[in-house]
Amino acid sequence: MRRGRKKRINWKDIESPCVKICKIIDNSCIGCYRTGEEISEWVWMTPEKRLEIIKEIQLNRCPT
């Protein structure tokens, strides 16, 4: 194994509420309802934290 080699992110293993309608208005995406900060930190969050945010989006951010 080569020195300094980083573990690669497997994007298929990261659950995301992204629906490929990406436009930020008032620091919130109109497609997935995540904040800009949540989007930028998403891959570094634990699976538990991502699930917590997804549940919060479903309960409180999605229009009815």
FENZI-V520864 format. One record per helix or strand of 3 or more residues. SS is the DSSP state (H for helix, E for strand). FROM is the first residue (numbers start at 1). TO is the last residue. If there is no record, write none. Layout:
SS_FROM_TO, SS_FROM_TO
This chain:
H_11_13, H_36_44, H_47_61
